[in-house]
Amino acid sequence: MSDSKDTPAFNMADLGASLKGEKGNEGLVCILKDKLQTLVGTSSGYIESLPHIVKKRVEALQDLQGKHKEIETKFFEEKAALEAKYRKLYEPFYKKRYDIVNGVVDVEDDKKEEDSKKESTDAEKGVPEFWLTAMKNNDVLAMQITERDEGALKFLKDIQCSRLDSDKGEKGFKLEFFFNENPYFKNSVLAKIYYMEDENEPILERAVGTEIDWLPGKNLTRKVMKKKPKKGAKNAKPVTKIEQCPSFFNFFDPPKVPEDDDVDDDAAEELQDVMEQDYEIGSTIKDKLIPHAVSWFTGEAGDGDEYISEEDEDADEDDDESEEEDEDHEGEENGHKSV
């Protein structure tokens, strides 16, 4: 193996060449190069300063790391195959869920036939506001939904997720929101695609959303502000101004990576924060909402519901026991004082 000082850890030219091949990423390349220029491709001098025998040991560790990488690559390949297998197994369940939620099929009722018929004449088909309720019970998604959005989201009948075609060199996932005909927009499907740099690491390249074809006066992402003219002004008509406003439907208009080179540090940091927040919303829908929609609808699921290890359980039990002992000890002290 050659000495580590002869091989730079990272090459900025390689970074630029690899990322410039991606459409629309020129601005991101510039940002990355500016941010990383002082961090990569330049040795700290520490490894070179080590004694020869220590450097040889480091080389042996690098060999081990390389072998670990080979096994890790196989792991990711098998993981992708396993995920694909189970996605197919999940599909029938998602189909049945869709049918029940949207009243395509019904479930057997063990009530008396007369009572059942009486209720069925008044009841709506399926499960009304299923997806809206499920989304509002998730903290991440609830923060994005305004009161105005709820009217449109009541028409949401299904959300689906699919992987991009890796055979075409695409990495990432696609979210599709299926809507019944509604008085807000003409689209029957709104989609959001996340293009990833790496399937196994949450490194977002860019996101693309469907352009919503809003019906006149129904755009939930805009609000019309009217300013009354000053008294005595020649033009007595109010001044109309359209402003962006908070809405879940802004999700389909993701942040754009600037194509020009003139991006300051604050703008780059703000862009990164917005992209991270956008990815968190998409990941929440993909990993939490879609697979466990029923539990979110009923409220059984929760952001704080995590599996804990036996060690944590033992620690909690120890804490409970110590609290009980403290209470007993205080009781004894109080008893002695009252004597």
C-alpha positions as CSV (number, residue, x, y, z in Angstrom):
1,M,0.0,0.0,0.0
2,S,1.3,3.5,-0.8
3,D,1.9,6.0,2.0
4,S,-1.2,7.9,2.9
5,K,0.5,11.3,2.3
6,D,0.9,10.3,-1.4
7,T,-2.9,10.0,-1.9
8,P,-5.1,13.0,-1.0
9,A,-8.2,12.1,1.0
10,F,-10.5,14.1,-1.3
11,N,-10.2,15.9,-4.6
12,M,-12.3,19.0,-5.1
13,A,-12.0,18.7,-8.9
14,D,-13.5,15.2,-8.7
15,L,-16.4,16.7,-6.6
16,G,-17.1,19.4,-9.2
17,A,-16.9,17.0,-12.1
18,S,-19.2,14.5,-10.5
19,L,-21.8,17.0,-9.4
20,K,-21.8,19.2,-12.5
21,G,-23.1,16.3,-14.5
22,E,-26.3,16.6,-12.5
23,K,-28.8,18.9,-14.1
24,G,-29.6,22.1,-12.2
25,N,-26.8,21.5,-9.7
26,E,-24.3,24.2,-10.8
27,G,-25.2,26.5,-8.0
28,L,-25.0,23.7,-5.4
29,V,-21.6,22.8,-6.7
30,C,-20.3,26.3,-6.1
31,I,-21.7,26.3,-2.6
32,L,-20.2,23.0,-1.8
33,K,-16.8,23.8,-3.2
34,D,-16.7,27.1,-1.3
35,K,-17.7,25.4,2.0
36,L,-15.5,22.4,1.6
37,Q,-12.4,23.9,0.0
38,T,-10.8,24.5,3.4
39,L,-12.0,21.2,4.8
40,V,-11.1,18.5,2.3
41,G,-8.2,17.8,0.0
42,T,-5.8,19.4,2.5
43,S,-3.9,17.2,5.0
44,S,-3.8,18.3,8.6
45,G,-0.2,17.0,8.7
46,Y,-1.0,14.7,11.7
47,I,-0.8,11.4,9.8
48,E,2.5,12.5,8.1
49,S,4.0,13.4,11.5
50,L,3.4,9.9,13.0
51,P,6.4,7.6,13.4
52,H,6.9,5.1,10.6
53,I,5.7,2.1,12.5
54,V,2.5,3.9,13.6
55,K,1.8,4.8,10.0
56,K,2.1,1.2,9.0
57,R,-0.5,0.3,11.7
58,V,-2.8,3.0,10.3
59,E,-2.4,1.5,6.8
60,A,-3.4,-1.9,8.3
61,L,-6.5,-0.3,9.8
62,Q,-7.3,1.2,6.4
63,D,-7.1,-2.2,4.9
64,L,-9.6,-3.4,7.5
65,Q,-11.8,-0.5,6.7
66,G,-11.7,-1.3,3.0
67,K,-12.8,-4.9,3.8
68,H,-15.6,-3.6,6.0
69,K,-16.7,-1.4,3.1
70,E,-17.0,-4.4,0.8
71,I,-19.2,-6.2,3.3
72,E,-21.2,-3.0,3.8
73,T,-21.8,-2.8,0.0
74,K,-23.2,-6.3,0.0
75,F,-25.4,-5.5,3.0
76,F,-26.9,-2.5,1.1
77,E,-27.5,-4.6,-2.0
78,E,-29.3,-7.3,0.1
79,K,-31.2,-4.7,2.0
80,A,-32.5,-3.1,-1.2
81,A,-33.6,-6.6,-2.5
82,L,-35.4,-7.3,0.9
83,E,-37.1,-4.0,0.9
84,A,-38.3,-4.6,-2.7
85,K,-39.7,-8.0,-1.7
86,Y,-41.7,-6.6,1.2
87,R,-43.0,-3.7,-0.7
88,K,-44.8,-6.2,-2.9
89,L,-46.1,-8.0,0.1
90,Y,-47.5,-4.8,1.5
91,E,-49.3,-3.8,-1.6
92,P,-52.4,-6.0,-1.1
93,F,-52.9,-4.5,2.4
94,Y,-52.6,-0.9,1.0
95,K,-55.2,-1.9,-1.7
96,K,-57.7,-3.2,0.9
97,R,-57.1,-0.1,3.1
98,Y,-57.9,2.1,0.1
99,D,-61.1,0.2,-0.7
100,I,-62.4,0.4,2.9
101,V,-61.4,4.1,3.3
102,N,-63.1,5.1,0.1
103,G,-66.2,3.0,0.4
104,V,-65.3,0.7,-2.6
105,V,-66.0,-2.3,-0.3
106,D,-67.7,-2.5,3.1
107,V,-67.1,-4.7,6.1
108,E,-69.5,-7.1,7.7
109,D,-71.6,-5.7,10.5
110,D,-72.7,-7.9,13.4
111,K,-75.5,-5.5,14.5
112,K,-79.1,-6.4,13.9
113,E,-80.1,-6.1,10.3
114,E,-82.7,-3.4,10.9
115,D,-80.4,-1.2,12.9
116,S,-77.7,-1.7,10.4
117,K,-79.9,-0.6,7.5
118,K,-81.1,2.4,9.4
119,E,-77.6,3.6,10.0
120,S,-76.4,2.9,6.5
121,T,-78.9,5.2,5.0
122,D,-77.5,8.1,6.9
123,A,-73.8,7.3,7.1
124,E,-71.2,8.3,4.5
125,K,-69.4,5.7,2.6
126,G,-65.9,4.7,3.7
127,V,-64.1,6.6,6.4
128,P,-64.5,10.4,6.0
129,E,-61.4,12.6,6.4
130,F,-59.2,9.6,6.9
131,W,-56.0,11.0,5.6
132,L,-56.6,14.5,6.9
133,T,-57.1,13.1,10.4
134,A,-54.1,10.9,10.2
135,M,-51.9,13.8,9.1
136,K,-53.1,16.1,11.8
137,N,-52.2,13.5,14.4
138,N,-48.6,13.6,13.4
139,D,-46.7,16.6,14.9
140,V,-44.4,17.1,11.9
141,L,-47.3,17.2,9.4
142,A,-49.8,19.0,11.6
143,M,-47.4,22.0,11.7
144,Q,-47.8,22.3,7.9
145,I,-51.6,22.2,7.8
146,T,-53.6,25.4,8.1
147,E,-57.3,25.7,8.8
148,R,-57.7,26.8,5.1
149,D,-55.9,23.6,3.9
150,E,-58.3,21.3,5.7
151,G,-61.1,21.9,3.2
152,A,-59.0,20.7,0.3
153,L,-57.3,17.8,2.3
154,K,-60.8,16.4,3.0
155,F,-60.8,15.3,-0.7
156,L,-57.5,13.3,-0.3
157,K,-58.3,9.7,-0.9
158,D,-54.9,8.0,-0.9
159,I,-51.1,8.6,-0.6
160,Q,-48.6,6.2,-2.2
161,C,-44.9,6.0,-2.3
162,S,-42.6,4.4,-4.9
163,R,-38.9,4.0,-5.4
164,L,-37.3,5.6,-8.5
165,D,-36.0,3.3,-11.2
166,S,-32.4,2.4,-10.2
167,D,-32.0,0.7,-13.6
168,K,-32.2,4.2,-15.1
169,G,-29.6,5.5,-12.6
170,E,-32.3,7.3,-10.6
171,K,-32.1,7.4,-6.8
172,G,-34.8,8.5,-4.5
173,F,-38.5,8.2,-4.0
174,K,-41.8,9.6,-5.3
175,L,-44.9,10.5,-3.2
176,E,-48.3,10.7,-4.9
177,F,-51.4,12.3,-3.4
178,F,-54.6,11.2,-5.0
179,F,-57.6,13.5,-4.8
180,N,-61.3,13.3,-5.5
181,E,-62.8,16.0,-7.7
182,N,-62.8,19.1,-5.6
183,P,-63.5,22.9,-5.7
184,Y,-59.9,23.9,-5.2
185,F,-57.8,22.6,-8.1
186,K,-58.1,20.5,-11.3
187,N,-55.3,18.0,-10.6
188,S,-56.4,14.5,-9.6
189,V,-52.8,13.6,-8.5
190,L,-50.2,15.8,-6.9
191,A,-46.7,14.3,-6.8
192,K,-43.4,15.1,-5.1
193,I,-40.1,13.5,-6.2
194,Y,-37.0,13.4,-4.1
195,Y,-33.8,12.8,-6.0
196,M,-31.1,11.5,-3.7
197,E,-27.3,11.5,-4.1
198,D,-27.2,8.2,-2.3
199,E,-29.9,5.7,-1.5
200,N,-28.3,4.7,1.7
201,E,-27.5,8.1,3.0
202,P,-30.0,11.0,3.5
203,I,-28.2,13.3,1.0
204,L,-30.8,15.2,-1.0
205,E,-29.8,16.4,-4.5
206,R,-33.1,18.1,-5.3
207,A,-36.8,17.9,-5.0
208,V,-39.5,18.4,-7.7
209,G,-43.2,18.9,-7.2
210,T,-46.3,19.1,-9.3
211,E,-47.5,22.5,-10.4
212,I,-51.0,22.9,-8.9
213,D,-53.7,24.0,-11.4
214,W,-55.7,26.1,-8.9
215,L,-59.3,27.1,-9.7
216,P,-60.0,30.8,-9.8
217,G,-59.7,32.4,-6.4
218,K,-58.9,29.1,-4.7
219,N,-55.1,29.2,-4.4
220,L,-54.4,28.2,-0.8
221,T,-50.7,29.2,-1.0
222,R,-51.5,32.9,-1.8
223,K,-53.6,35.5,0.0
224,V,-54.9,38.8,-1.5
225,M,-54.1,41.8,0.6
226,K,-56.1,45.0,-0.1
227,K,-54.9,48.3,1.2
228,K,-57.3,51.2,1.4
229,P,-56.2,54.4,-0.3
230,K,-55.4,57.4,1.8
231,K,-58.1,60.0,2.3
232,G,-58.1,62.6,-0.4
233,A,-56.1,60.4,-2.8
234,K,-57.0,60.8,-6.5
235,N,-57.1,57.1,-7.0
236,A,-60.0,55.9,-4.8
237,K,-59.5,52.2,-5.7
238,P,-57.9,49.9,-3.0
239,V,-54.4,48.7,-3.8
240,T,-54.3,44.9,-4.2
241,K,-51.2,42.9,-3.3
242,I,-50.8,39.1,-3.5
243,E,-48.6,37.5,-0.8
244,Q,-47.3,34.0,-0.1
245,C,-48.9,32.4,2.9
246,P,-48.3,29.2,5.0
247,S,-50.0,26.2,3.5
248,F,-49.4,22.4,3.3
249,F,-49.6,22.8,-0.5
250,N,-46.3,24.7,-0.5
251,F,-44.9,21.2,-0.1
252,F,-45.3,20.8,-3.8
253,D,-43.2,23.9,-4.6
254,P,-39.9,22.9,-3.0
255,P,-36.9,25.2,-2.6
256,K,-34.9,25.7,-5.8
257,V,-31.1,25.4,-5.8
258,P,-29.7,28.7,-7.3
259,E,-27.9,28.4,-10.6
260,D,-25.7,31.5,-10.2
261,D,-22.4,31.5,-8.3
262,D,-23.3,34.6,-6.2
263,V,-24.6,32.9,-3.0
264,D,-23.6,34.3,0.3
265,D,-23.1,32.2,3.5
266,D,-26.4,33.2,5.0
267,A,-28.4,32.4,1.9
268,A,-26.6,29.0,1.6
269,E,-27.3,28.2,5.2
270,E,-31.0,29.2,4.9
271,L,-31.4,27.1,1.8
272,Q,-29.9,24.1,3.6
273,D,-32.3,24.5,6.5
274,V,-35.3,24.7,4.2
275,M,-34.2,21.7,2.2
276,E,-33.7,19.7,5.4
277,Q,-37.1,20.6,6.7
278,D,-38.7,19.7,3.3
279,Y,-36.9,16.3,3.3
280,E,-38.1,15.7,6.9
281,I,-41.7,16.2,5.8
282,G,-41.3,13.8,2.9
283,S,-39.5,11.2,5.0
284,T,-42.3,11.4,7.6
285,I,-44.9,10.7,5.0
286,K,-42.9,7.9,3.4
287,D,-41.7,6.1,6.6
288,K,-44.4,6.9,9.2
289,L,-47.7,8.1,7.7
290,I,-48.2,5.7,4.7
291,P,-47.2,2.4,6.5
292,H,-49.1,3.2,9.7
293,A,-51.9,5.5,8.5
294,V,-54.6,3.6,10.5
295,S,-52.7,4.0,13.7
296,W,-52.2,7.7,13.0
297,F,-55.9,8.1,12.2
298,T,-57.0,6.4,15.5
299,G,-54.3,8.3,17.5
300,E,-52.6,5.1,18.6
301,A,-49.4,6.1,16.9
302,G,-47.4,9.0,18.3
303,D,-44.1,10.7,17.7
304,G,-42.9,9.7,21.2
305,D,-43.8,6.1,20.8
306,E,-40.4,4.3,20.7
307,Y,-39.2,0.9,21.5
308,I,-36.9,0.9,24.5
309,S,-34.3,-1.6,25.5
310,E,-34.4,-3.9,28.5
311,E,-31.6,-1.8,30.1
312,D,-33.7,1.3,29.8
313,E,-36.6,-0.6,31.4
314,D,-34.4,-1.8,34.2
315,A,-33.1,1.7,34.8
316,D,-36.7,3.1,34.9
317,E,-37.6,0.3,37.4
318,D,-34.6,1.2,39.6
319,D,-35.6,4.9,39.5
320,D,-39.2,4.0,40.5
321,E,-37.9,1.8,43.4
322,S,-35.5,4.6,44.6
323,E,-38.4,7.1,44.5
324,E,-40.5,4.7,46.6
325,E,-37.6,4.2,49.1
326,D,-37.3,8.0,49.4
327,E,-41.0,8.3,50.1
328,D,-40.8,5.6,52.7
329,H,-37.8,7.3,54.3
330,E,-39.5,10.6,54.4
331,G,-42.5,8.9,56.0
332,E,-40.4,7.4,58.7
333,E,-38.7,10.8,59.4
334,N,-42.1,12.4,59.6
335,G,-43.3,9.7,62.0
336,H,-40.3,10.2,64.3
337,K,-41.0,13.9,64.4
338,S,-44.6,13.5,65.3
339,V,-43.8,11.3,68.3
